[in-house]
Each structure stands twice: as C-alpha cells, then as structure tokens.
Amino acid sequence: GNSVTQMEGPVTLSEEAFLTINCTYTATGYPSLFWYVQYPGEGLQLLLKATKADDKGSNKGFEATYRKETTSFHLEKGSVQVSDSAVYFCAFRMDSSYKLIFGSGTRLLVRP
Amino acid sequence: EAGVTQFPSHSVIEKGQTVTLRCDPISGHDNLYWYRRVMGKEIKFLLHFVKESKQDESGMPNNRFLAERTGGTYSTLKVQPAELEDSGVYFCASSQAGGVNTEAFFGQGTRLTVV
C-alpha cells in the first residue's frame, strides 16, 4: 500500500553543518510530494513541495528534488541553524485525493 | 487572520472516559481534516469533511470515534469510551475549496493521554 519511509531520528548536528534527511515513498501512480515541519509548541507547517518528477522544492534554505526513478524526496540544507531544530515530516498526496500520507517524522536537533 | 485552532491543547483522561476535541478551521475553509499521530509513529489520516458532509472517513479506527461538523464551521472529534491506544496527538487541518492542490493548514494539535 501507499507509505512513506524516512530516516529515524534524532539527528543531532552542529550549527552550520550540512543536513540530509532521507525520504522514500511507495505509491501507485505519481504523487505530489511534501515536507512539513513542526517547530516546538507549534503546528505542522508546509516547508516545501514538488508536484512532478525532477521538480525541486525550496524554502528557507531547504531543498528537495522529486526523484521518480528512486521514488525519493530527500531534504537537504547546506548550513543548519539552531532555529531549524524541529520535527520534519515527509508526505505525499495522490492527484485525485485530498488525503496526505505521512512518514513517521525525523527530529532534528541543532547545537550551537 | 486566525489560523486553525484546536482545543484543548492537552487532555489527560482515564480509560473508559469520554473526551471531545474541538477544531476551528480558518474562516471560509470548506475542507476540514482530522489526522492522528500515535506514539511517535507516522501521522495518519482519519477523515475529511467538505462543509458539513463527511467526504472520506476511511481512516477512522473504530466506532468509538465520532466526528461532527454541524453547520460546516467548527468540528468535534469525540472518543467514547477512550482506550489506552488512543493516546497520541490529534491534528486538525483545513483548506479552501478548489481542488486537491489547495494547501492544507494545520493546527497545533491536541495531545491526548489515556491512563
């Protein structure tokens, strides 16, 4: 069935380090892909998205590229900040559906 | 403009009791969704309202869960009777009418603990 697999956390990095959070999906068809972020004490926020193969979503220095051949949507940032500490969720949605399919989330902790 | 708001933010109840969670969507949003994250696992879809009608309730775990959206504004999710495995964070989201590509905005969630 449809599912998302993302790397388990927590991921602990020093400030200015490079970040990669892996995400792969299993879906019938070609979904739209998303990364959501939940900062401490806040709700889920859409971070970035990509709707077709080879699209790159980007926001706040984060990027992810829709790779159809590997069914992946890995999240990257070149230089993390303490303020990036949060839980990151990879998700997808099929074109015909409102329903989002989420991964289990990856907690990122950035230390000064 | 106010975002999606959920009440309460935390709830601790005993097994067998009843709890009602409330969600106020962004004003004017026809679509309202409930999701749940149990024990640090993936966030799972529960159901989708379009105005006051249930469009998709395929994710509702069992008949102890009842969702309503009278008048097409706020929504409630009642768990009766609550079981230990119902513990988790319940998220509500809303989106405008206009198809699946309209962005869903999420609330902060209600953390439910059943003891």
Interface residues (C-beta under 8 A of the other chain):
Chain A: V4 S32 Y36 G41 E42 G43 L44 Q45 L46 T51 F89 A91 R93 D95 S96 S97 Y98 K99 L100 I101 F102 G103 S104 G105
Chain B: G3 V4 N31 Y33 Y35 R37 G40 K41 E42 I43 K44 F45 H48 Q55 D56 G59 F91 A93 S95 V100 N101 E103 A104 F106 G107 Q108 G109
